[in-house]
Amino acid sequence: MKSDRFEVNGVELKCIHCGFQQFDLGSAQLNTATMSLLNLDWANESAAIACCKRCSFIMWFAGSPEKIY
């Protein structure tokens, strides 16, 4: 995991709960019932997640957040 400030599609991330602008990034697998039934969870898509460093609110994104330098 890496912690810093990020943007998605040119818009800086800001926590919608507390307004903080520093996040931990990670990813989460988007499991489906059918793929789980067939033991093919590994084939499901993933989403990017940003966890607020202040309040731990988690935001999900289809695209990847990019680090702001």
PyMOL Python script that loads the backbone (N, CA, C, O; Angstrom):
from pymol import cmd

cmd.read_pdbstr("""\
ATOM      1  N   MET A   1       0.832  -1.184   0.000  1.00  0.00           N
ATOM      2  CA  MET A   1       0.000   0.000   0.000  1.00  0.00           C
ATOM      3  C   MET A   1       0.875   1.244   0.000  1.00  0.00           C
ATOM      4  O   MET A   1       1.981   1.238   0.540  1.00  0.00           O
ATOM      5  N   LYS A   2       0.377   2.292  -0.601  1.00  0.00           N
ATOM      6  CA  LYS A   2       1.081   3.554  -0.592  1.00  0.00           C
ATOM      7  C   LYS A   2       0.117   4.653  -0.150  1.00  0.00           C
ATOM      8  O   LYS A   2      -1.075   4.610  -0.451  1.00  0.00           O
ATOM      9  N   SER A   3       0.640   5.611   0.550  1.00  0.00           N
ATOM     10  CA  SER A   3      -0.205   6.664   1.098  1.00  0.00           C
ATOM     11  C   SER A   3       0.237   8.018   0.566  1.00  0.00           C
ATOM     12  O   SER A   3       1.418   8.358   0.625  1.00  0.00           O
ATOM     13  N   ASP A   4      -0.705   8.784   0.051  1.00  0.00           N
ATOM     14  CA  ASP A   4      -0.408  10.114  -0.450  1.00  0.00           C
ATOM     15  C   ASP A   4      -1.684  10.760  -0.973  1.00  0.00           C
ATOM     16  O   ASP A   4      -2.792  10.374  -0.599  1.00  0.00           O
ATOM     17  N   ARG A   5      -1.506  11.754  -1.848  1.00  0.00           N
ATOM     18  CA  ARG A   5      -2.646  12.414  -2.491  1.00  0.00           C
ATOM     19  C   ARG A   5      -2.765  11.882  -3.917  1.00  0.00           C
ATOM     20  O   ARG A   5      -1.764  11.636  -4.590  1.00  0.00           O
ATOM     21  N   PHE A   6      -4.017  11.708  -4.366  1.00  0.00           N
ATOM     22  CA  PHE A   6      -4.267  11.081  -5.658  1.00  0.00           C
ATOM     23  C   PHE A   6      -5.360  11.824  -6.414  1.00  0.00           C
ATOM     24  O   PHE A   6      -6.104  12.621  -5.842  1.00  0.00           O
ATOM     25  N   GLU A   7      -5.442  11.543  -7.724  1.00  0.00           N
ATOM     26  CA  GLU A   7      -6.512  12.076  -8.562  1.00  0.00           C
ATOM     27  C   GLU A   7      -7.042  10.969  -9.461  1.00  0.00           C
ATOM     28  O   GLU A   7      -6.336  10.015  -9.788  1.00  0.00           O
ATOM     29  N   VAL A   8      -8.305  11.120  -9.852  1.00  0.00           N
ATOM     30  CA  VAL A   8      -8.942  10.215 -10.808  1.00  0.00           C
ATOM     31  C   VAL A   8      -9.562  11.087 -11.886  1.00  0.00           C
ATOM     32  O   VAL A   8     -10.366  11.971 -11.592  1.00  0.00           O
ATOM     33  N   ASN A   9      -9.188  10.837 -13.134  1.00  0.00           N
ATOM     34  CA  ASN A   9      -9.677  11.617 -14.278  1.00  0.00           C
ATOM     35  C   ASN A   9      -9.469  13.115 -14.082  1.00  0.00           C
ATOM     36  O   ASN A   9     -10.335  13.916 -14.434  1.00  0.00           O
ATOM     37  N   GLY A  10      -8.319  13.495 -13.518  1.00  0.00           N
ATOM     38  CA  GLY A  10      -7.980  14.900 -13.352  1.00  0.00           C
ATOM     39  C   GLY A  10      -8.611  15.587 -12.150  1.00  0.00           C
ATOM     40  O   GLY A  10      -8.434  16.792 -11.971  1.00  0.00           O
ATOM     41  N   VAL A  11      -9.341  14.850 -11.326  1.00  0.00           N
ATOM     42  CA  VAL A  11      -9.989  15.426 -10.144  1.00  0.00           C
ATOM     43  C   VAL A  11      -9.321  14.855  -8.895  1.00  0.00           C
ATOM     44  O   VAL A  11      -9.263  13.639  -8.713  1.00  0.00           O
ATOM     45  N   GLU A  12      -8.812  15.755  -8.027  1.00  0.00           N
ATOM     46  CA  GLU A  12      -8.147  15.300  -6.820  1.00  0.00           C
ATOM     47  C   GLU A  12      -9.136  14.617  -5.880  1.00  0.00           C
ATOM     48  O   GLU A  12     -10.251  15.098  -5.673  1.00  0.00           O
ATOM     49  N   LEU A  13      -8.706  13.482  -5.312  1.00  0.00           N
ATOM     50  CA  LEU A  13      -9.558  12.756  -4.366  1.00  0.00           C
ATOM     51  C   LEU A  13      -9.705  13.551  -3.081  1.00  0.00           C
ATOM     52  O   LEU A  13      -8.744  14.113  -2.556  1.00  0.00           O
ATOM     53  N   LYS A  14     -10.932  13.581  -2.593  1.00  0.00           N
ATOM     54  CA  LYS A  14     -11.260  14.231  -1.336  1.00  0.00           C
ATOM     55  C   LYS A  14     -12.317  13.359  -0.667  1.00  0.00           C
ATOM     56  O   LYS A  14     -13.339  13.044  -1.276  1.00  0.00           O
ATOM     57  N   CYS A  15     -12.078  12.974   0.565  1.00  0.00           N
ATOM     58  CA  CYS A  15     -13.017  12.102   1.265  1.00  0.00           C
ATOM     59  C   CYS A  15     -14.402  12.742   1.325  1.00  0.00           C
ATOM     60  O   CYS A  15     -14.539  13.894   1.738  1.00  0.00           O
ATOM     61  N   ILE A  16     -15.409  12.006   0.920  1.00  0.00           N
ATOM     62  CA  ILE A  16     -16.770  12.555   0.936  1.00  0.00           C
ATOM     63  C   ILE A  16     -17.375  12.553   2.342  1.00  0.00           C
ATOM     64  O   ILE A  16     -18.453  13.106   2.558  1.00  0.00           O
ATOM     65  N   HIS A  17     -16.687  11.939   3.284  1.00  0.00           N
ATOM     66  CA  HIS A  17     -17.175  11.917   4.665  1.00  0.00           C
ATOM     67  C   HIS A  17     -16.564  13.042   5.501  1.00  0.00           C
ATOM     68  O   HIS A  17     -17.282  13.777   6.180  1.00  0.00           O
ATOM     69  N   CYS A  18     -15.220  13.176   5.447  1.00  0.00           N
ATOM     70  CA  CYS A  18     -14.566  14.153   6.326  1.00  0.00           C
ATOM     71  C   CYS A  18     -13.782  15.234   5.582  1.00  0.00           C
ATOM     72  O   CYS A  18     -13.327  16.195   6.204  1.00  0.00           O
ATOM     73  N   GLY A  19     -13.613  15.097   4.263  1.00  0.00           N
ATOM     74  CA  GLY A  19     -12.919  16.112   3.475  1.00  0.00           C
ATOM     75  C   GLY A  19     -11.405  15.987   3.426  1.00  0.00           C
ATOM     76  O   GLY A  19     -10.746  16.802   2.782  1.00  0.00           O
ATOM     77  N   PHE A  20     -10.835  14.982   4.094  1.00  0.00           N
ATOM     78  CA  PHE A  20      -9.380  14.794   4.104  1.00  0.00           C
ATOM     79  C   PHE A  20      -8.906  14.401   2.715  1.00  0.00           C
ATOM     80  O   PHE A  20      -9.688  13.871   1.925  1.00  0.00           O
ATOM     81  N   GLN A  21      -7.633  14.652   2.401  1.00  0.00           N
ATOM     82  CA  GLN A  21      -7.135  14.401   1.046  1.00  0.00           C
ATOM     83  C   GLN A  21      -5.949  13.438   0.992  1.00  0.00           C
ATOM     84  O   GLN A  21      -5.227  13.417  -0.006  1.00  0.00           O
ATOM     85  N   GLN A  22      -5.735  12.651   2.028  1.00  0.00           N
ATOM     86  CA  GLN A  22      -4.665  11.653   1.983  1.00  0.00           C
ATOM     87  C   GLN A  22      -5.275  10.268   2.147  1.00  0.00           C
ATOM     88  O   GLN A  22      -6.123  10.037   3.010  1.00  0.00           O
ATOM     89  N   PHE A  23      -4.818   9.346   1.290  1.00  0.00           N
ATOM     90  CA  PHE A  23      -5.433   8.027   1.207  1.00  0.00           C
ATOM     91  C   PHE A  23      -4.395   6.915   1.144  1.00  0.00           C
ATOM     92  O   PHE A  23      -3.261   7.128   0.717  1.00  0.00           O
ATOM     93  N   ASP A  24      -4.800   5.729   1.574  1.00  0.00           N
ATOM     94  CA  ASP A  24      -4.087   4.495   1.296  1.00  0.00           C
ATOM     95  C   ASP A  24      -4.777   3.877   0.094  1.00  0.00           C
ATOM     96  O   ASP A  24      -6.005   3.818   0.048  1.00  0.00           O
ATOM     97  N   LEU A  25      -3.999   3.415  -0.881  1.00  0.00           N
ATOM     98  CA  LEU A  25      -4.573   2.764  -2.064  1.00  0.00           C
ATOM     99  C   LEU A  25      -4.461   1.259  -1.943  1.00  0.00           C
ATOM    100  O   LEU A  25      -3.524   0.729  -1.345  1.00  0.00           O
ATOM    101  N   GLY A  26      -5.425   0.592  -2.519  1.00  0.00           N
ATOM    102  CA  GLY A  26      -5.411  -0.854  -2.574  1.00  0.00           C
ATOM    103  C   GLY A  26      -6.296  -1.323  -3.705  1.00  0.00           C
ATOM    104  O   GLY A  26      -6.737  -0.521  -4.529  1.00  0.00           O
ATOM    105  N   SER A  27      -6.556  -2.606  -3.750  1.00  0.00           N
ATOM    106  CA  SER A  27      -7.464  -3.147  -4.763  1.00  0.00           C
ATOM    107  C   SER A  27      -8.344  -4.208  -4.114  1.00  0.00           C
ATOM    108  O   SER A  27      -7.976  -4.817  -3.109  1.00  0.00           O
ATOM    109  N   ALA A  28      -9.497  -4.413  -4.702  1.00  0.00           N
ATOM    110  CA  ALA A  28     -10.437  -5.407  -4.190  1.00  0.00           C
ATOM    111  C   ALA A  28     -11.022  -6.164  -5.371  1.00  0.00           C
ATOM    112  O   ALA A  28     -11.341  -5.580  -6.407  1.00  0.00           O
ATOM    113  N   GLN A  29     -11.158  -7.458  -5.201  1.00  0.00           N
ATOM    114  CA  GLN A  29     -11.704  -8.292  -6.265  1.00  0.00           C
ATOM    115  C   GLN A  29     -13.230  -8.205  -6.236  1.00  0.00           C
ATOM    116  O   GLN A  29     -13.843  -8.243  -5.169  1.00  0.00           O
ATOM    117  N   LEU A  30     -13.827  -8.091  -7.409  1.00  0.00           N
ATOM    118  CA  LEU A  30     -15.278  -7.988  -7.543  1.00  0.00           C
ATOM    119  C   LEU A  30     -15.843  -9.380  -7.847  1.00  0.00           C
ATOM    120  O   LEU A  30     -16.112  -9.716  -9.000  1.00  0.00           O
ATOM    121  N   ASN A  31     -16.013 -10.168  -6.806  1.00  0.00           N
ATOM    122  CA  ASN A  31     -16.485 -11.547  -6.983  1.00  0.00           C
ATOM    123  C   ASN A  31     -17.952 -11.595  -7.386  1.00  0.00           C
ATOM    124  O   ASN A  31     -18.754 -10.750  -6.986  1.00  0.00           O
ATOM    125  N   THR A  32     -18.281 -12.600  -8.184  1.00  0.00           N
ATOM    126  CA  THR A  32     -19.672 -12.842  -8.579  1.00  0.00           C
ATOM    127  C   THR A  32     -20.063 -14.245  -8.126  1.00  0.00           C
ATOM    128  O   THR A  32     -19.208 -15.120  -7.987  1.00  0.00           O
ATOM    129  N   ALA A  33     -21.333 -14.450  -7.903  1.00  0.00           N
ATOM    130  CA  ALA A  33     -21.813 -15.741  -7.410  1.00  0.00           C
ATOM    131  C   ALA A  33     -21.495 -16.882  -8.382  1.00  0.00           C
ATOM    132  O   ALA A  33     -21.094 -17.968  -7.964  1.00  0.00           O
ATOM    133  N   THR A  34     -21.674 -16.627  -9.666  1.00  0.00           N
ATOM    134  CA  THR A  34     -21.436 -17.677 -10.659  1.00  0.00           C
ATOM    135  C   THR A  34     -19.974 -18.095 -10.697  1.00  0.00           C
ATOM    136  O   THR A  34     -19.658 -19.284 -10.711  1.00  0.00           O
ATOM    137  N   MET A  35     -19.088 -17.108 -10.712  1.00  0.00           N
ATOM    138  CA  MET A  35     -17.662 -17.432 -10.763  1.00  0.00           C
ATOM    139  C   MET A  35     -17.213 -18.112  -9.467  1.00  0.00           C
ATOM    140  O   MET A  35     -16.350 -18.989  -9.499  1.00  0.00           O
ATOM    141  N   SER A  36     -17.783 -17.720  -8.338  1.00  0.00           N
ATOM    142  CA  SER A  36     -17.450 -18.372  -7.072  1.00  0.00           C
ATOM    143  C   SER A  36     -17.937 -19.815  -7.069  1.00  0.00           C
ATOM    144  O   SER A  36     -17.236 -20.708  -6.592  1.00  0.00           O
ATOM    145  N   LEU A  37     -19.127 -20.047  -7.596  1.00  0.00           N
ATOM    146  CA  LEU A  37     -19.675 -21.394  -7.675  1.00  0.00           C
ATOM    147  C   LEU A  37     -18.773 -22.316  -8.497  1.00  0.00           C
ATOM    148  O   LEU A  37     -18.632 -23.498  -8.185  1.00  0.00           O
ATOM    149  N   LEU A  38     -18.171 -21.768  -9.541  1.00  0.00           N
ATOM    150  CA  LEU A  38     -17.299 -22.539 -10.430  1.00  0.00           C
ATOM    151  C   LEU A  38     -15.826 -22.509  -9.986  1.00  0.00           C
ATOM    152  O   LEU A  38     -14.949 -22.974 -10.715  1.00  0.00           O
ATOM    153  N   ASN A  39     -15.562 -21.965  -8.797  1.00  0.00           N
ATOM    154  CA  ASN A  39     -14.192 -21.813  -8.285  1.00  0.00           C
ATOM    155  C   ASN A  39     -13.297 -21.032  -9.237  1.00  0.00           C
ATOM    156  O   ASN A  39     -12.122 -21.360  -9.403  1.00  0.00           O
ATOM    157  N   LEU A  40     -13.853 -19.998  -9.862  1.00  0.00           N
ATOM    158  CA  LEU A  40     -13.099 -19.158 -10.801  1.00  0.00           C
ATOM    159  C   LEU A  40     -13.017 -17.710 -10.295  1.00  0.00           C
ATOM    160  O   LEU A  40     -13.019 -16.771 -11.091  1.00  0.00           O
ATOM    161  N   ASP A  41     -12.947 -17.536  -8.989  1.00  0.00           N
ATOM    162  CA  ASP A  41     -12.876 -16.187  -8.416  1.00  0.00           C
ATOM    163  C   ASP A  41     -11.697 -15.387  -8.979  1.00  0.00           C
ATOM    164  O   ASP A  41     -11.790 -14.170  -9.142  1.00  0.00           O
ATOM    165  N   TRP A  42     -10.610 -16.063  -9.270  1.00  0.00           N
ATOM    166  CA  TRP A  42      -9.420 -15.391  -9.784  1.00  0.00           C
ATOM    167  C   TRP A  42      -9.679 -14.678 -11.118  1.00  0.00           C
ATOM    168  O   TRP A  42      -8.935 -13.768 -11.482  1.00  0.00           O
ATOM    169  N   ALA A  43     -10.719 -15.081 -11.845  1.00  0.00           N
ATOM    170  CA  ALA A  43     -11.001 -14.505 -13.152  1.00  0.00           C
ATOM    171  C   ALA A  43     -11.873 -13.247 -13.083  1.00  0.00           C
ATOM    172  O   ALA A  43     -12.094 -12.591 -14.101  1.00  0.00           O
ATOM    173  N   ASN A  44     -12.363 -12.911 -11.896  1.00  0.00           N
ATOM    174  CA  ASN A  44     -13.190 -11.711 -11.751  1.00  0.00           C
ATOM    175  C   ASN A  44     -12.339 -10.448 -11.866  1.00  0.00           C
ATOM    176  O   ASN A  44     -11.129 -10.477 -11.644  1.00  0.00           O
ATOM    177  N   GLU A  45     -12.985  -9.351 -12.212  1.00  0.00           N
ATOM    178  CA  GLU A  45     -12.297  -8.070 -12.316  1.00  0.00           C
ATOM    179  C   GLU A  45     -11.998  -7.514 -10.932  1.00  0.00           C
ATOM    180  O   GLU A  45     -12.551  -7.973  -9.932  1.00  0.00           O
ATOM    181  N   SER A  46     -11.113  -6.518 -10.886  1.00  0.00           N
ATOM    182  CA  SER A  46     -10.775  -5.849  -9.634  1.00  0.00           C
ATOM    183  C   SER A  46     -11.134  -4.375  -9.725  1.00  0.00           C
ATOM    184  O   SER A  46     -11.262  -3.820 -10.816  1.00  0.00           O
ATOM    185  N   ALA A  47     -11.295  -3.751  -8.567  1.00  0.00           N
ATOM    186  CA  ALA A  47     -11.555  -2.315  -8.484  1.00  0.00           C
ATOM    187  C   ALA A  47     -10.467  -1.696  -7.616  1.00  0.00           C
ATOM    188  O   ALA A  47      -9.917  -2.349  -6.729  1.00  0.00           O
ATOM    189  N   ALA A  48     -10.165  -0.434  -7.881  1.00  0.00           N
ATOM    190  CA  ALA A  48      -9.229   0.301  -7.036  1.00  0.00           C
ATOM    191  C   ALA A  48     -10.004   0.856  -5.849  1.00  0.00           C
ATOM    192  O   ALA A  48     -11.139   1.309  -5.998  1.00  0.00           O
ATOM    193  N   ILE A  49      -9.391   0.818  -4.675  1.00  0.00           N
ATOM    194  CA  ILE A  49     -10.023   1.403  -3.497  1.00  0.00           C
ATOM    195  C   ILE A  49      -9.075   2.429  -2.890  1.00  0.00           C
ATOM    196  O   ILE A  49      -7.855   2.265  -2.907  1.00  0.00           O
ATOM    197  N   ALA A  50      -9.668   3.488  -2.354  1.00  0.00           N
ATOM    198  CA  ALA A  50      -8.917   4.533  -1.657  1.00  0.00           C
ATOM    199  C   ALA A  50      -9.510   4.646  -0.262  1.00  0.00           C
ATOM    200  O   ALA A  50     -10.695   4.939  -0.104  1.00  0.00           O
ATOM    201  N   CYS A  51      -8.680   4.412   0.747  1.00  0.00           N
ATOM    202  CA  CYS A  51      -9.120   4.458   2.143  1.00  0.00           C
ATOM    203  C   CYS A  51      -8.595   5.740   2.782  1.00  0.00           C
ATOM    204  O   CYS A  51      -7.386   5.969   2.822  1.00  0.00           O
ATOM    205  N   CYS A  52      -9.501   6.572   3.279  1.00  0.00           N
ATOM    206  CA  CYS A  52      -9.126   7.845   3.898  1.00  0.00           C
ATOM    207  C   CYS A  52      -8.233   7.600   5.117  1.00  0.00           C
ATOM    208  O   CYS A  52      -8.532   6.753   5.958  1.00  0.00           O
ATOM    209  N   LYS A  53      -7.132   8.355   5.199  1.00  0.00           N
ATOM    210  CA  LYS A  53      -6.193   8.213   6.311  1.00  0.00           C
ATOM    211  C   LYS A  53      -6.752   8.762   7.624  1.00  0.00           C
ATOM    212  O   LYS A  53      -6.266   8.392   8.692  1.00  0.00           O
ATOM    213  N   ARG A  54      -7.760   9.634   7.572  1.00  0.00           N
ATOM    214  CA  ARG A  54      -8.311  10.219   8.793  1.00  0.00           C
ATOM    215  C   ARG A  54      -9.475   9.401   9.348  1.00  0.00           C
ATOM    216  O   ARG A  54      -9.464   9.019  10.518  1.00  0.00           O
ATOM    217  N   CYS A  55     -10.474   9.132   8.515  1.00  0.00           N
ATOM    218  CA  CYS A  55     -11.700   8.500   9.037  1.00  0.00           C
ATOM    219  C   CYS A  55     -11.890   7.066   8.564  1.00  0.00           C
ATOM    220  O   CYS A  55     -12.813   6.394   9.025  1.00  0.00           O
ATOM    221  N   SER A  56     -11.057   6.581   7.672  1.00  0.00           N
ATOM    222  CA  SER A  56     -11.071   5.231   7.098  1.00  0.00           C
ATOM    223  C   SER A  56     -12.279   4.938   6.205  1.00  0.00           C
ATOM    224  O   SER A  56     -12.611   3.773   5.986  1.00  0.00           O
ATOM    225  N   PHE A  57     -12.931   5.963   5.693  1.00  0.00           N
ATOM    226  CA  PHE A  57     -13.984   5.777   4.702  1.00  0.00           C
ATOM    227  C   PHE A  57     -13.351   5.231   3.431  1.00  0.00           C
ATOM    228  O   PHE A  57     -12.287   5.699   3.025  1.00  0.00           O
ATOM    229  N   ILE A  58     -13.983   4.254   2.797  1.00  0.00           N
ATOM    230  CA  ILE A  58     -13.442   3.626   1.591  1.00  0.00           C
ATOM    231  C   ILE A  58     -14.250   4.043   0.369  1.00  0.00           C
ATOM    232  O   ILE A  58     -15.477   3.946   0.351  1.00  0.00           O
ATOM    233  N   MET A  59     -13.529   4.514  -0.660  1.00  0.00           N
ATOM    234  CA  MET A  59     -14.151   4.861  -1.937  1.00  0.00           C
ATOM    235  C   MET A  59     -13.660   3.871  -2.989  1.00  0.00           C
ATOM    236  O   MET A  59     -12.492   3.484  -2.990  1.00  0.00           O
ATOM    237  N   TRP A  60     -14.563   3.465  -3.886  1.00  0.00           N
ATOM    238  CA  TRP A  60     -14.263   2.472  -4.922  1.00  0.00           C
ATOM    239  C   TRP A  60     -14.204   3.160  -6.289  1.00  0.00           C
ATOM    240  O   TRP A  60     -14.977   4.074  -6.578  1.00  0.00           O
ATOM    241  N   PHE A  61     -13.258   2.692  -7.131  1.00  0.00           N
ATOM    242  CA  PHE A  61     -13.087   3.262  -8.463  1.00  0.00           C
ATOM    243  C   PHE A  61     -12.855   2.160  -9.491  1.00  0.00           C
ATOM    244  O   PHE A  61     -12.159   1.180  -9.225  1.00  0.00           O
ATOM    245  N   ALA A  62     -13.452   2.338 -10.673  1.00  0.00           N
ATOM    246  CA  ALA A  62     -13.219   1.398 -11.768  1.00  0.00           C
ATOM    247  C   ALA A  62     -11.844   1.641 -12.382  1.00  0.00           C
ATOM    248  O   ALA A  62     -11.165   0.702 -12.798  1.00  0.00           O
ATOM    249  N   GLY A  63     -11.439   2.912 -12.435  1.00  0.00           N
ATOM    250  CA  GLY A  63     -10.120   3.258 -12.944  1.00  0.00           C
ATOM    251  C   GLY A  63      -9.113   3.366 -11.816  1.00  0.00           C
ATOM    252  O   GLY A  63      -9.476   3.293 -10.642  1.00  0.00           O
ATOM    253  N   SER A  64      -7.860   3.538 -12.167  1.00  0.00           N
ATOM    254  CA  SER A  64      -6.811   3.618 -11.160  1.00  0.00           C
ATOM    255  C   SER A  64      -6.501   5.063 -10.785  1.00  0.00           C
ATOM    256  O   SER A  64      -6.219   5.881 -11.660  1.00  0.00           O
ATOM    257  N   PRO A  65      -6.548   5.383  -9.501  1.00  0.00           N
ATOM    258  CA  PRO A  65      -6.120   6.728  -9.070  1.00  0.00           C
ATOM    259  C   PRO A  65      -4.640   6.921  -9.368  1.00  0.00           C
ATOM    260  O   PRO A  65      -3.846   5.986  -9.263  1.00  0.00           O
ATOM    261  N   GLU A  66      -4.275   8.153  -9.743  1.00  0.00           N
ATOM    262  CA  GLU A  66      -2.889   8.479 -10.040  1.00  0.00           C
ATOM    263  C   GLU A  66      -2.352   9.406  -8.959  1.00  0.00           C
ATOM    264  O   GLU A  66      -3.050  10.305  -8.489  1.00  0.00           O
ATOM    265  N   LYS A  67      -1.102   9.174  -8.571  1.00  0.00           N
ATOM    266  CA  LYS A  67      -0.473   9.967  -7.518  1.00  0.00           C
ATOM    267  C   LYS A  67      -0.230  11.394  -7.999  1.00  0.00           C
ATOM    268  O   LYS A  67       0.198  11.609  -9.133  1.00  0.00           O
ATOM    269  N   ILE A  68      -0.503  12.365  -7.136  1.00  0.00           N
ATOM    270  CA  ILE A  68      -0.223  13.774  -7.426  1.00  0.00           C
ATOM    271  C   ILE A  68       1.133  14.093  -6.802  1.00  0.00           C
ATOM    272  O   ILE A  68       1.339  13.844  -5.614  1.00  0.00           O
ATOM    273  N   TYR A  69       2.030  14.623  -7.565  1.00  0.00           N
ATOM    274  CA  TYR A  69       3.376  14.943  -7.054  1.00  0.00           C
ATOM    275  C   TYR A  69       3.467  16.360  -6.578  1.00  0.00           C
ATOM    276  O   TYR A  69       4.526  16.790  -6.120  1.00  0.00           O
TER     277      TYR A  69
END
""", "prot")
cmd.dss("prot")
cmd.show_as("cartoon", "prot")
cmd.util.cbc("prot")
cmd.orient("prot")
